[in-house]
Amino acid sequence: MKKILDIISNTPLFNGLPENQIEEIGQIAMTKHLNKGEIIFLEGDDGNGFYIIAEGKVKIYKISIDGKEQILHIFGPREPIGEVPVFTGRPFPANAGALAKSRLIFFPKTAFVNLISNNPSLALNMLAVLSMRLRQFTVQVENLSLKEVPGRLASYLLYVANEQGKKDVITLTISKGQLASLLGTIPETLSRIFAKMSSQNLIEVSGRHIKLLNRNGLKDLSKHGKIK
């Protein structure tokens, strides 16, 4: 139980809550283990609760009519997934699957809503996280609809650099195939863009390690979306 409480207390969703409230949340939590490739929930399933990722990596995705997968988000430890249906009362709006061997903490909807009713501060924390998610989704929609693929890739690389806190070198935590899906393209196109950006000395690629050689150039590409 202590490990679960430590994970809960270090999750942004529950950050700053007093110890007694963390313990109440821990009382309704259940641990689930998943293997790589295992489905967590499917679009249209009853939104009967939400999850926090304790270990591993999870993708949120949709499948088009022609069977093509479009990754919407990729989340890692301490991040929640499936929390929106808890409040809307609607089914899950997308699919979720494990990208790696993962351990999740599940919070049943009914029990969690009862906790929120008694703890307004918990609701405020969740509102902050949901607002951040909405902003991320808005940025992604803008990238997919208004920018060409080179601009999307440049935006993503700058975002990862900011997240990882490294000045020059970043490490991709997903495969290039998954990155292509996240950016709304195909692996072959992504590889060509990586090669062109390398030839123009914007980046230097070594497997999953990418050195950002020209941040200003990447920012310009992110803004205008086209590569020369």
Z-matrix of the N, CA and C atoms (Angstrom, degrees):
N
C 1 1.466
C 2 1.525 1 110.78
N 3 1.356 2 117.04 1 -37.81
C 4 1.464 3 119.24 2 -177.70
C 5 1.522 4 111.09 3 -59.78
N 6 1.342 5 117.59 4 -39.79
C 7 1.455 6 120.28 5 179.93
C 8 1.525 7 110.85 6 -62.71
N 9 1.331 8 116.42 7 -41.55
C 10 1.461 9 120.23 8 178.41
C 11 1.518 10 110.45 9 -63.13
N 12 1.335 11 116.87 10 -43.72
C 13 1.462 12 120.69 11 179.53
C 14 1.525 13 111.21 12 -63.22
N 15 1.340 14 117.20 13 -37.21
C 16 1.462 15 120.40 14 177.86
C 17 1.528 16 110.84 15 -63.61
N 18 1.335 17 115.95 16 -42.47
C 19 1.470 18 120.25 17 179.07
C 20 1.521 19 110.09 18 -64.39
N 21 1.323 20 116.36 19 -45.24
C 22 1.467 21 120.67 20 -179.09
C 23 1.525 22 110.64 21 -61.16
N 24 1.316 23 117.01 22 -46.29
C 25 1.466 24 120.39 23 -175.94
C 26 1.519 25 112.38 24 -68.70
N 27 1.337 26 118.03 25 -23.73
C 28 1.464 27 121.66 26 -179.55
C 29 1.521 28 112.97 27 -97.26
N 30 1.332 29 116.50 28 10.27
C 31 1.460 30 121.73 29 177.52
C 32 1.530 31 109.49 30 -93.44
N 33 1.332 32 118.23 31 132.26
C 34 1.474 33 120.38 32 -179.73
C 35 1.530 34 113.71 33 -51.88
N 36 1.323 35 116.24 34 -31.91
C 37 1.461 36 120.78 35 -179.29
C 38 1.524 37 111.43 36 -60.08
N 39 1.329 38 116.94 37 -33.08
C 40 1.458 39 121.41 38 -176.03
C 41 1.531 40 112.58 39 -116.03
N 42 1.319 41 115.91 40 12.87
C 43 1.462 42 120.60 41 -176.31
C 44 1.530 43 111.48 42 -61.58
N 45 1.334 44 116.15 43 131.90
C 46 1.460 45 120.85 44 175.72
C 47 1.512 46 115.25 45 89.22
N 48 1.340 47 117.57 46 -4.21
C 49 1.464 48 119.17 47 179.12
C 50 1.524 49 109.94 48 -74.01
N 51 1.327 50 117.94 49 146.68
C 52 1.468 51 120.46 50 178.64
C 53 1.527 52 111.78 51 -66.46
N 54 1.310 53 115.15 52 159.86
C 55 1.463 54 121.31 53 -174.83
C 56 1.525 55 112.48 54 -58.26
N 57 1.338 56 117.79 55 -37.97
C 58 1.465 57 119.17 56 -177.49
C 59 1.538 58 111.16 57 -66.50
N 60 1.352 59 117.05 58 -33.90
C 61 1.461 60 119.98 59 178.38
C 62 1.532 61 110.75 60 -73.14
N 63 1.338 62 116.57 61 -37.10
C 64 1.468 63 120.35 62 175.95
C 65 1.524 64 109.68 63 -60.62
N 66 1.320 65 116.57 64 -40.95
C 67 1.467 66 120.54 65 179.61
C 68 1.529 67 110.84 66 -66.00
N 69 1.336 68 117.38 67 -38.17
C 70 1.468 69 120.32 68 177.24
C 71 1.526 70 111.01 69 -63.30
N 72 1.322 71 115.73 70 -41.08
C 73 1.469 72 119.75 71 178.15
C 74 1.528 73 110.16 72 -65.07
N 75 1.329 74 115.38 73 -40.62
C 76 1.455 75 120.00 74 179.37
C 77 1.522 76 113.02 75 -61.77
N 78 1.322 77 117.07 76 -29.37
C 79 1.461 78 120.98 77 -178.81
C 80 1.530 79 112.70 78 -65.94
N 81 1.333 80 116.91 79 -26.46
C 82 1.474 81 118.87 80 -178.33
C 83 1.528 82 111.98 81 -100.38
N 84 1.344 83 116.92 82 -2.49
C 85 1.462 84 120.92 83 -175.29
C 86 1.528 85 112.14 84 -79.07
N 87 1.327 86 115.56 85 144.95
C 88 1.463 87 122.40 86 176.02
C 89 1.524 88 109.51 87 -130.50
N 90 1.316 89 116.90 88 139.17
C 91 1.467 90 121.44 89 -178.80
C 92 1.520 91 110.75 90 -93.70
N 93 1.327 92 116.04 91 136.02
C 94 1.463 93 121.76 92 177.31
C 95 1.524 94 108.94 93 -128.45
N 96 1.335 95 116.08 94 135.21
C 97 1.460 96 122.17 95 178.34
C 98 1.521 97 109.46 96 -107.73
N 99 1.328 98 116.04 97 136.51
C 100 1.459 99 120.72 98 -179.47
C 101 1.519 100 111.00 99 -131.50
N 102 1.323 101 115.61 100 146.27
C 103 1.450 102 121.05 101 173.89
C 104 1.521 103 109.57 102 -91.09
N 105 1.318 104 116.88 103 161.89
C 106 1.454 105 121.32 104 177.60
C 107 1.528 106 110.48 105 -56.27
N 108 1.330 107 116.39 106 131.58
C 109 1.452 108 120.94 107 178.97
C 110 1.518 109 114.62 108 90.60
N 111 1.327 110 117.16 109 -9.02
C 112 1.464 111 120.30 110 -177.75
C 113 1.535 112 110.87 111 -75.21
N 114 1.324 113 115.53 112 139.88
C 115 1.463 114 121.90 113 179.90
C 116 1.530 115 109.94 114 -79.08
N 117 1.329 116 115.99 115 136.76
C 118 1.466 117 121.34 116 176.99
C 119 1.525 118 109.51 117 -95.15
N 120 1.320 119 115.99 118 -50.39
C 121 1.460 120 121.10 119 171.40
C 122 1.525 121 108.81 120 -155.14
N 123 1.315 122 116.05 121 161.55
C 124 1.461 123 122.28 122 -178.87
C 125 1.524 124 110.26 123 -114.62
N 126 1.312 125 115.68 124 152.40
C 127 1.456 126 120.89 125 175.74
C 128 1.528 127 109.15 126 -55.45
N 129 1.319 128 116.54 127 129.92
C 130 1.462 129 120.89 128 -179.91
C 131 1.514 130 113.82 129 96.72
N 132 1.357 131 116.99 130 -13.96
C 133 1.469 132 119.50 131 175.77
C 134 1.528 133 110.14 132 -65.76
N 135 1.310 134 115.48 133 152.55
C 136 1.462 135 120.71 134 177.52
C 137 1.524 136 110.21 135 -60.99
N 138 1.335 137 116.70 136 128.21
C 139 1.461 138 120.84 137 178.55
C 140 1.515 139 110.67 138 -77.73
N 141 1.323 140 115.68 139 75.96
C 142 1.465 141 121.05 140 -172.12
C 143 1.523 142 114.15 141 -89.30
N 144 1.328 143 116.65 142 8.30
C 145 1.455 144 120.59 143 179.20
C 146 1.513 145 110.21 144 161.82
N 147 1.326 146 116.68 145 -178.48
C 148 1.462 147 119.50 146 178.30
C 149 1.518 148 109.61 147 -135.47
N 150 1.340 149 115.25 148 173.76
C 151 1.458 150 121.60 149 -172.89
C 152 1.530 151 111.01 150 -128.34
N 153 1.322 152 114.65 151 153.96
C 154 1.456 153 121.54 152 165.54
C 155 1.524 154 106.64 153 -120.29
N 156 1.313 155 115.81 154 134.63
C 157 1.465 156 120.07 155 -179.31
C 158 1.530 157 108.81 156 -80.86
N 159 1.313 158 115.61 157 118.39
C 160 1.464 159 120.59 158 177.05
C 161 1.531 160 110.23 159 -88.07
N 162 1.328 161 116.44 160 -42.08
C 163 1.463 162 121.95 161 178.13
C 164 1.521 163 107.86 162 -146.10
N 165 1.336 164 116.04 163 149.33
C 166 1.452 165 119.87 164 175.01
C 167 1.518 166 113.69 165 102.10
N 168 1.330 167 115.21 166 -159.26
C 169 1.453 168 121.90 167 -176.12
C 170 1.520 169 108.74 168 -148.34
N 171 1.339 170 115.91 169 139.47
C 172 1.471 171 121.77 170 -175.34
C 173 1.521 172 109.77 171 -129.99
N 174 1.322 173 115.94 172 139.01
C 175 1.467 174 120.03 173 175.06
C 176 1.527 175 109.29 174 -107.50
N 177 1.328 176 115.18 175 141.85
C 178 1.463 177 122.40 176 171.06
C 179 1.514 178 105.65 177 -107.78
N 180 1.329 179 117.20 178 127.11
C 181 1.467 180 119.23 179 -171.51
C 182 1.520 181 111.93 180 -150.47
N 183 1.316 182 114.22 181 164.25
C 184 1.456 183 122.18 182 173.93
C 185 1.523 184 108.80 183 -124.66
N 186 1.319 185 115.78 184 157.87
C 187 1.461 186 121.82 185 176.60
C 188 1.523 187 108.22 186 -116.13
N 189 1.338 188 116.43 187 126.13
C 190 1.459 189 120.54 188 -179.52
C 191 1.528 190 110.60 189 -75.59
N 192 1.317 191 115.97 190 171.87
C 193 1.471 192 121.08 191 -179.66
C 194 1.520 193 110.91 192 -59.00
N 195 1.333 194 117.20 193 -35.02
C 196 1.471 195 120.26 194 -178.88
C 197 1.530 196 112.43 195 -87.74
N 198 1.344 197 116.48 196 9.32
C 199 1.465 198 120.82 197 174.21
C 200 1.516 199 115.33 198 88.36
N 201 1.323 200 117.92 199 6.78
C 202 1.463 201 120.89 200 179.71
C 203 1.525 202 110.53 201 -80.22
N 204 1.324 203 115.81 202 135.33
C 205 1.464 204 120.93 203 179.07
C 206 1.524 205 110.65 204 -88.73
N 207 1.324 206 115.62 205 131.70
C 208 1.472 207 121.78 206 174.01
C 209 1.522 208 108.28 207 -119.28
N 210 1.330 209 116.22 208 111.20
C 211 1.458 210 120.44 209 178.10
C 212 1.532 211 108.70 210 -76.79
N 213 1.316 212 115.47 211 128.38
C 214 1.462 213 121.25 212 179.71
C 215 1.528 214 111.64 213 -93.70
N 216 1.314 215 115.89 214 -42.88
C 217 1.461 216 121.17 215 -178.96
C 218 1.525 217 108.85 216 -148.49
N 219 1.324 218 115.44 217 155.02
C 220 1.461 219 122.04 218 169.53
C 221 1.523 220 106.78 219 -128.52
N 222 1.335 221 116.04 220 124.64
C 223 1.455 222 121.19 221 -175.27
C 224 1.525 223 110.87 222 -120.53
N 225 1.326 224 115.19 223 152.30
C 226 1.456 225 121.17 224 -179.81
C 227 1.516 226 111.64 225 -126.76
N 228 1.331 227 117.28 226 -163.46
C 229 1.470 228 122.08 227 -175.74
C 230 1.519 229 114.18 228 -52.16
N 231 1.340 230 113.81 229 140.30
C 232 1.472 231 125.68 230 177.75
C 233 1.526 232 113.57 231 77.74
N 234 1.330 233 117.50 232 1.32
C 235 1.460 234 118.98 233 -179.53
C 236 1.523 235 110.22 234 -99.80
N 237 1.334 236 117.65 235 142.94
C 238 1.469 237 121.17 236 178.60
C 239 1.520 238 111.81 237 -87.07
N 240 1.314 239 116.82 238 151.91
C 241 1.466 240 121.83 239 172.69
C 242 1.530 241 108.34 240 -136.71
N 243 1.328 242 115.02 241 146.94
C 244 1.465 243 120.38 242 176.29
C 245 1.509 244 114.47 243 74.31
N 246 1.348 245 117.07 244 21.14
C 247 1.459 246 118.55 245 -175.17
C 248 1.518 247 113.71 246 -81.69
N 249 1.335 248 118.00 247 -24.11
C 250 1.465 249 120.15 248 -175.68
C 251 1.533 250 113.16 249 -61.52
N 252 1.342 251 119.83 250 -45.66
C 253 1.473 252 119.47 251 -179.90
C 254 1.525 253 114.61 252 -59.93
N 255 1.323 254 116.89 253 -20.71
C 256 1.468 255 119.66 254 177.77
C 257 1.526 256 109.92 255 -59.39
N 258 1.326 257 116.15 256 -34.03
C 259 1.464 258 120.58 257 -176.74
C 260 1.524 259 113.06 258 -98.07
N 261 1.343 260 117.08 259 -30.35
C 262 1.463 261 119.25 260 -176.48
C 263 1.525 262 112.98 261 -84.29
N 264 1.336 263 115.86 262 -22.99
C 265 1.458 264 118.87 263 -176.81
C 266 1.515 265 112.74 264 75.54
N 267 1.318 266 117.19 265 12.60
C 268 1.458 267 121.62 266 -179.22
C 269 1.531 268 110.93 267 -105.08
N 270 1.330 269 117.29 268 168.71
C 271 1.470 270 120.45 269 178.11
C 272 1.529 271 111.05 270 -68.01
N 273 1.334 272 115.82 271 168.55
C 274 1.463 273 120.29 272 175.56
C 275 1.529 274 109.14 273 -61.73
N 276 1.344 275 117.77 274 130.94
C 277 1.469 276 120.32 275 -175.62
C 278 1.524 277 114.61 276 -83.73
N 279 1.338 278 117.42 277 -4.47
C 280 1.464 279 121.44 278 -179.83
C 281 1.524 280 108.77 279 -153.77
N 282 1.325 281 115.72 280 178.08
C 283 1.460 282 121.97 281 177.89
C 284 1.522 283 110.36 282 -94.46
N 285 1.321 284 116.12 283 156.80
C 286 1.467 285 121.24 284 174.72
C 287 1.520 286 108.71 285 -136.25
N 288 1.328 287 116.30 286 135.50
C 289 1.456 288 120.84 287 179.33
C 290 1.518 289 110.96 288 -144.27
N 291 1.324 290 116.28 289 154.05
C 292 1.466 291 121.50 290 -178.60
C 293 1.528 292 110.40 291 -81.10
N 294 1.328 293 116.95 292 125.30
C 295 1.458 294 121.61 293 176.65
C 296 1.528 295 111.38 294 -85.47
N 297 1.309 296 115.76 295 -14.63
C 298 1.458 297 122.28 296 178.87
C 299 1.526 298 107.46 297 -151.82
N 300 1.314 299 116.47 298 170.25
C 301 1.456 300 119.47 299 174.41
C 302 1.522 301 108.07 300 -57.69
N 303 1.322 302 116.46 301 125.86
C 304 1.466 303 119.79 302 -169.98
C 305 1.519 304 112.35 303 -135.75
N 306 1.340 305 113.96 304 157.22
C 307 1.464 306 120.60 305 172.83
C 308 1.523 307 107.20 306 -126.99
N 309 1.326 308 115.74 307 124.81
C 310 1.453 309 121.90 308 -177.17
C 311 1.520 310 110.87 309 -117.52
N 312 1.308 311 115.55 310 151.63
C 313 1.464 312 121.07 311 172.78
C 314 1.530 313 107.24 312 -109.24
N 315 1.318 314 116.19 313 123.66
C 316 1.465 315 122.19 314 -175.70
C 317 1.526 316 110.81 315 -103.55
N 318 1.339 317 115.70 316 135.99
C 319 1.454 318 122.34 317 178.33
C 320 1.535 319 109.04 318 -119.79
N 321 1.337 320 118.66 319 110.41
C 322 1.466 321 121.15 320 -179.59
C 323 1.524 322 111.54 321 -61.31
N 324 1.310 323 115.54 322 139.80
C 325 1.467 324 121.64 323 -173.99
C 326 1.531 325 112.99 324 -57.33
N 327 1.320 326 117.83 325 -53.98
C 328 1.463 327 121.14 326 -173.89
C 329 1.521 328 111.68 327 -60.07
N 330 1.328 329 116.47 328 -46.61
C 331 1.464 330 120.59 329 -179.32
C 332 1.526 331 110.90 330 -64.95
N 333 1.324 332 116.82 331 -37.86
C 334 1.463 333 119.74 332 -178.37
C 335 1.528 334 111.60 333 -71.20
N 336 1.321 335 117.08 334 -40.57
C 337 1.465 336 120.14 335 177.71
C 338 1.519 337 110.59 336 -61.48
N 339 1.312 338 116.80 337 -37.13
C 340 1.472 339 120.33 338 176.50
C 341 1.526 340 111.06 339 -62.63
N 342 1.325 341 116.73 340 -38.86
C 343 1.466 342 120.07 341 178.03
C 344 1.523 343 111.17 342 -64.86
N 345 1.321 344 116.13 343 -42.54
C 346 1.472 345 120.36 344 -179.54
C 347 1.520 346 110.98 345 -61.22
N 348 1.326 347 115.95 346 -37.82
C 349 1.466 348 120.06 347 -179.68
C 350 1.524 349 111.38 348 -59.07
N 351 1.329 350 116.08 349 -30.39
C 352 1.460 351 120.75 350 -177.91
C 353 1.531 352 113.22 351 -97.54
N 354 1.354 353 116.79 352 -7.55
C 355 1.459 354 120.52 353 -176.07
C 356 1.530 355 110.63 354 -135.31
N 357 1.321 356 118.71 355 82.96
C 358 1.467 357 121.39 356 -179.11
C 359 1.532 358 113.81 357 -56.75
N 360 1.340 359 117.63 358 -31.66
C 361 1.462 360 120.43 359 -179.44
C 362 1.526 361 111.12 360 -63.61
N 363 1.314 362 116.89 361 -31.51
C 364 1.462 363 121.80 362 177.05
C 365 1.523 364 109.87 363 -65.28
N 366 1.328 365 116.83 364 -41.76
C 367 1.457 366 121.35 365 178.71
C 368 1.524 367 111.14 366 -62.19
N 369 1.342 368 117.58 367 -37.83
C 370 1.457 369 121.46 368 179.32
C 371 1.525 370 110.95 369 -65.80
N 372 1.328 371 116.92 370 -40.90
C 373 1.462 372 120.33 371 177.21
C 374 1.522 373 110.78 372 -61.00
N 375 1.325 374 116.37 373 -44.27
C 376 1.461 375 120.34 374 -179.03
C 377 1.526 376 110.54 375 -65.93
N 378 1.314 377 117.29 376 -36.43
C 379 1.460 378 121.02 377 178.62
C 380 1.525 379 110.36 378 -62.24
N 381 1.330 380 116.22 379 -40.55
C 382 1.467 381 120.29 380 179.31
C 383 1.525 382 110.74 381 -63.47
N 384 1.338 383 116.92 382 -43.76
C 385 1.461 384 121.00 383 -179.77
C 386 1.520 385 110.58 384 -66.25
N 387 1.325 386 117.52 385 -43.01
C 388 1.461 387 121.12 386 179.82
C 389 1.526 388 110.71 387 -64.10
N 390 1.324 389 117.47 388 -36.39
C 391 1.461 390 120.93 389 178.27
C 392 1.527 391 110.48 390 -64.58
N 393 1.335 392 116.46 391 -40.03
C 394 1.452 393 121.20 392 178.24
C 395 1.532 394 110.27 393 -65.13
N 396 1.343 395 116.08 394 -41.58
C 397 1.463 396 120.14 395 178.01
C 398 1.533 397 110.59 396 -61.44
N 399 1.320 398 117.24 397 -40.60
C 400 1.458 399 121.20 398 179.80
C 401 1.529 400 110.18 399 -62.46
N 402 1.329 401 115.69 400 -40.65
C 403 1.466 402 119.37 401 178.52
C 404 1.524 403 110.48 402 -64.19
N 405 1.336 404 117.59 403 -42.63
C 406 1.463 405 121.20 404 178.62
C 407 1.522 406 110.80 405 -61.39
N 408 1.322 407 116.00 406 -41.77
C 409 1.455 408 120.21 407 -178.62
C 410 1.528 409 110.49 408 -67.69
N 411 1.331 410 116.80 409 -38.36
C 412 1.462 411 120.95 410 178.42
C 413 1.522 412 110.56 411 -62.56
N 414 1.333 413 116.77 412 -42.88
C 415 1.460 414 121.25 413 177.88
C 416 1.522 415 110.66 414 -62.81
N 417 1.344 416 117.11 415 -40.95
C 418 1.454 417 120.27 416 -179.78
C 419 1.520 418 111.49 417 -65.57
N 420 1.329 419 117.15 418 -42.58
C 421 1.463 420 120.50 419 178.13
C 422 1.526 421 109.88 420 -61.31
N 423 1.321 422 116.13 421 -41.45
C 424 1.469 423 120.17 422 178.22
C 425 1.518 424 110.47 423 -61.71
N 426 1.346 425 116.55 424 -44.99
C 427 1.458 426 120.48 425 -179.23
C 428 1.522 427 111.85 426 -61.82
N 429 1.341 428 116.44 427 -44.74
C 430 1.459 429 120.86 428 -175.52
C 431 1.525 430 112.23 429 -71.95
N 432 1.326 431 116.41 430 -32.88
C 433 1.462 432 119.24 431 -174.07
C 434 1.519 433 113.74 432 -94.57
N 435 1.339 434 117.90 433 -29.29
C 436 1.454 435 120.14 434 -172.53
C 437 1.533 436 113.71 435 -109.77
N 438 1.313 437 118.15 436 -20.20
C 439 1.457 438 120.45 437 -177.14
C 440 1.519 439 111.35 438 -109.11
N 441 1.326 440 114.76 439 148.31
C 442 1.452 441 119.00 440 171.59
C 443 1.524 442 108.61 441 -78.46
N 444 1.330 443 116.03 442 166.89
C 445 1.465 444 120.81 443 -172.09
C 446 1.536 445 113.18 444 -55.70
N 447 1.347 446 120.70 445 -42.37
C 448 1.475 447 118.94 446 178.81
C 449 1.528 448 112.36 447 -57.74
N 450 1.334 449 116.89 448 -38.97
C 451 1.459 450 120.52 449 178.31
C 452 1.511 451 111.76 450 -66.86
N 453 1.328 452 116.81 451 -38.14
C 454 1.465 453 120.76 452 178.05
C 455 1.529 454 110.28 453 -63.46
N 456 1.351 455 115.60 454 -43.43
C 457 1.462 456 119.69 455 -179.21
C 458 1.523 457 110.81 456 -65.42
N 459 1.324 458 117.20 457 -43.60
C 460 1.468 459 120.06 458 178.81
C 461 1.529 460 110.66 459 -61.00
N 462 1.329 461 116.56 460 -42.20
C 463 1.470 462 120.61 461 178.32
C 464 1.514 463 110.49 462 -61.21
N 465 1.328 464 116.20 463 -42.35
C 466 1.463 465 120.65 464 -178.35
C 467 1.533 466 110.85 465 -65.36
N 468 1.326 467 117.17 466 -44.07
C 469 1.462 468 120.39 467 -179.08
C 470 1.532 469 111.14 468 -62.72
N 471 1.317 470 116.63 469 -41.15
C 472 1.470 471 120.28 470 177.88
C 473 1.524 472 110.79 471 -66.72
N 474 1.340 473 116.67 472 -36.84
C 475 1.466 474 120.88 473 178.08
C 476 1.532 475 110.32 474 -64.25
N 477 1.326 476 116.58 475 -45.97
C 478 1.468 477 120.48 476 -179.83
C 479 1.524 478 110.30 477 -64.33
N 480 1.329 479 117.01 478 -40.04
C 481 1.461 480 120.25 479 178.74
C 482 1.521 481 110.42 480 -59.71
N 483 1.305 482 116.97 481 -40.32
C 484 1.457 483 121.39 482 178.15
C 485 1.523 484 111.42 483 -67.31
N 486 1.346 485 116.27 484 -41.89
C 487 1.462 486 121.27 485 -179.93
C 488 1.523 487 111.99 486 -65.64
N 489 1.319 488 116.87 487 -39.56
C 490 1.463 489 120.60 488 -175.85
C 491 1.522 490 113.06 489 -85.05
N 492 1.320 491 116.29 490 -10.63
C 493 1.450 492 119.95 491 175.68
C 494 1.518 493 114.59 492 67.81
N 495 1.328 494 116.44 493 21.99
C 496 1.467 495 120.02 494 179.68
C 497 1.522 496 109.49 495 -103.56
N 498 1.307 497 115.96 496 141.71
C 499 1.458 498 119.62 497 -174.18
C 500 1.522 499 112.43 498 -75.69
N 501 1.320 500 117.00 499 -42.53
C 502 1.465 501 119.51 500 -172.02
C 503 1.534 502 115.41 501 -121.17
N 504 1.326 503 116.89 502 -33.42
C 505 1.471 504 119.59 503 -173.28
C 506 1.523 505 110.39 504 -117.58
N 507 1.344 506 116.18 505 132.76
C 508 1.455 507 121.26 506 175.83
C 509 1.518 508 109.05 507 -119.35
N 510 1.323 509 115.49 508 161.49
C 511 1.461 510 121.46 509 177.55
C 512 1.518 511 109.04 510 -123.24
N 513 1.327 512 116.46 511 122.90
C 514 1.455 513 120.31 512 176.30
C 515 1.520 514 108.99 513 -70.99
N 516 1.313 515 117.30 514 128.49
C 517 1.464 516 121.46 515 -179.23
C 518 1.522 517 111.90 516 -97.49
N 519 1.337 518 116.37 517 1.68
C 520 1.465 519 121.53 518 176.94
C 521 1.524 520 107.93 519 -128.52
N 522 1.332 521 116.02 520 162.32
C 523 1.461 522 119.51 521 179.54
C 524 1.526 523 109.69 522 -72.02
N 525 1.323 524 116.67 523 162.42
C 526 1.463 525 120.19 524 179.43
C 527 1.526 526 111.24 525 -68.16
N 528 1.330 527 116.32 526 -27.23
C 529 1.465 528 119.37 527 174.55
C 530 1.516 529 111.07 528 -66.20
N 531 1.331 530 116.16 529 -42.69
C 532 1.465 531 120.70 530 177.86
C 533 1.528 532 110.68 531 -67.95
N 534 1.331 533 116.47 532 -36.56
C 535 1.462 534 120.20 533 177.46
C 536 1.525 535 110.29 534 -64.36
N 537 1.327 536 116.74 535 -40.47
C 538 1.466 537 120.45 536 178.08
C 539 1.521 538 110.42 537 -59.50
N 540 1.328 539 116.38 538 -44.53
C 541 1.464 540 120.57 539 178.79
C 542 1.521 541 111.17 540 -63.39
N 543 1.325 542 116.36 541 -40.34
C 544 1.459 543 120.84 542 179.83
C 545 1.524 544 111.35 543 -63.53
N 546 1.340 545 116.08 544 -33.24
C 547 1.463 546 120.90 545 -178.10
C 548 1.526 547 112.63 546 -92.50
N 549 1.325 548 117.10 547 2.28
C 550 1.456 549 120.64 548 176.61
C 551 1.519 550 113.90 549 73.29
N 552 1.345 551 116.11 550 37.87
C 553 1.459 552 119.53 551 178.91
C 554 1.527 553 109.23 552 -140.32
N 555 1.331 554 117.60 553 -166.39
C 556 1.457 555 121.80 554 179.36
C 557 1.526 556 109.01 555 -116.52
N 558 1.341 557 118.26 556 156.13
C 559 1.466 558 120.90 557 -176.26
C 560 1.524 559 114.32 558 -55.30
N 561 1.336 560 117.16 559 -38.68
C 562 1.469 561 120.07 560 -178.35
C 563 1.527 562 111.18 561 -62.47
N 564 1.338 563 115.89 562 -43.83
C 565 1.468 564 120.17 563 178.63
C 566 1.522 565 110.52 564 -64.60
N 567 1.328 566 116.61 565 -42.51
C 568 1.465 567 120.73 566 179.85
C 569 1.530 568 110.76 567 -61.19
N 570 1.336 569 116.84 568 -41.80
C 571 1.467 570 120.45 569 179.72
C 572 1.524 571 111.34 570 -62.65
N 573 1.342 572 116.65 571 -39.99
C 574 1.463 573 120.06 572 179.01
C 575 1.530 574 110.87 573 -64.52
N 576 1.338 575 116.04 574 -38.83
C 577 1.467 576 119.54 575 -179.40
C 578 1.521 577 110.51 576 -69.97
N 579 1.326 578 116.88 577 -41.24
C 580 1.465 579 120.08 578 175.46
C 581 1.538 580 109.74 579 -56.29
N 582 1.357 581 116.17 580 -44.75
C 583 1.466 582 120.80 581 -178.32
C 584 1.522 583 110.98 582 -64.18
N 585 1.331 584 116.41 583 -41.93
C 586 1.469 585 119.87 584 -178.94
C 587 1.522 586 111.19 585 -68.38
N 588 1.336 587 116.72 586 -40.83
C 589 1.465 588 119.66 587 177.95
C 590 1.527 589 110.55 588 -64.53
N 591 1.325 590 116.84 589 -33.87
C 592 1.469 591 121.07 590 177.49
C 593 1.524 592 110.57 591 -68.53
N 594 1.345 593 116.06 592 -42.34
C 595 1.467 594 120.11 593 -178.76
C 596 1.525 595 111.73 594 -65.60
N 597 1.325 596 116.70 595 -25.12
C 598 1.459 597 121.00 596 178.95
C 599 1.535 598 112.00 597 -94.25
N 600 1.339 599 115.32 598 10.88
C 601 1.469 600 121.85 599 176.42
C 602 1.523 601 113.57 600 59.26
N 603 1.328 602 115.49 601 33.70
C 604 1.458 603 120.14 602 172.61
C 605 1.519 604 110.22 603 -85.62
N 606 1.330 605 115.34 604 -37.34
C 607 1.463 606 121.37 605 -178.80
C 608 1.524 607 109.67 606 -142.05
N 609 1.327 608 114.80 607 166.16
C 610 1.466 609 121.56 608 172.52
C 611 1.522 610 106.70 609 -132.58
N 612 1.338 611 116.26 610 120.96
C 613 1.464 612 121.50 611 -172.93
C 614 1.515 613 110.67 612 -104.04
N 615 1.340 614 115.76 613 130.28
C 616 1.458 615 121.95 614 174.49
C 617 1.527 616 107.53 615 -137.42
N 618 1.333 617 116.30 616 90.68
C 619 1.460 618 120.51 617 -175.13
C 620 1.512 619 110.23 618 64.21
N 621 1.337 620 116.17 619 -122.87
C 622 1.471 621 120.51 620 178.56
C 623 1.524 622 112.66 621 -91.53
N 624 1.329 623 116.25 622 0.85
C 625 1.466 624 120.10 623 178.70
C 626 1.525 625 109.25 624 -97.61
N 627 1.325 626 116.12 625 128.59
C 628 1.454 627 121.11 626 -177.71
C 629 1.523 628 109.22 627 -126.76
N 630 1.318 629 115.07 628 122.52
C 631 1.467 630 120.73 629 177.74
C 632 1.527 631 108.75 630 -93.77
N 633 1.317 632 116.22 631 126.47
C 634 1.459 633 121.33 632 178.45
C 635 1.529 634 108.05 633 -86.53
N 636 1.321 635 116.25 634 107.23
C 637 1.459 636 121.51 635 -175.17
C 638 1.522 637 112.74 636 -87.66
N 639 1.320 638 116.47 637 -28.53
C 640 1.465 639 120.82 638 -174.71
C 641 1.523 640 109.09 639 -142.37
N 642 1.332 641 116.01 640 87.27
C 643 1.463 642 120.25 641 -177.59
C 644 1.528 643 112.12 642 -63.72
N 645 1.330 644 116.60 643 -38.84
C 646 1.457 645 118.91 644 179.67
C 647 1.527 646 111.03 645 -64.35
N 648 1.323 647 114.83 646 -39.00
C 649 1.457 648 119.06 647 176.96
C 650 1.523 649 111.50 648 -64.18
N 651 1.332 650 116.44 649 -39.31
C 652 1.464 651 120.86 650 178.08
C 653 1.524 652 111.07 651 -66.92
N 654 1.330 653 116.33 652 -39.82
C 655 1.461 654 119.89 653 177.87
C 656 1.521 655 110.50 654 -63.52
N 657 1.335 656 116.40 655 -40.60
C 658 1.468 657 120.31 656 178.79
C 659 1.530 658 110.10 657 -65.19
N 660 1.334 659 116.64 658 -42.03
C 661 1.452 660 121.04 659 178.21
C 662 1.518 661 110.90 660 -64.65
N 663 1.341 662 116.51 661 -40.47
C 664 1.458 663 120.90 662 177.97
C 665 1.526 664 111.59 663 -61.99
N 666 1.314 665 115.62 664 -36.94
C 667 1.456 666 120.51 665 -178.13
C 668 1.514 667 112.97 666 -74.13
N 669 1.345 668 116.28 667 -44.06
C 670 1.460 669 120.45 668 -173.74
C 671 1.525 670 113.50 669 -97.83
N 672 1.331 671 116.26 670 -19.63
C 673 1.460 672 120.09 671 169.87
C 674 1.509 673 116.93 672 81.35
N 675 1.329 674 119.08 673 -5.98
C 676 1.461 675 120.38 674 -177.02
C 677 1.520 676 110.56 675 -118.87
N 678 1.328 677 114.24 676 144.57
C 679 1.450 678 120.75 677 177.75
C 680 1.519 679 108.34 678 -104.70
N 681 1.316 680 115.86 679 141.88
C 682 1.468 681 119.64 680 -175.97
C 683 1.514 682 111.27 681 -72.74
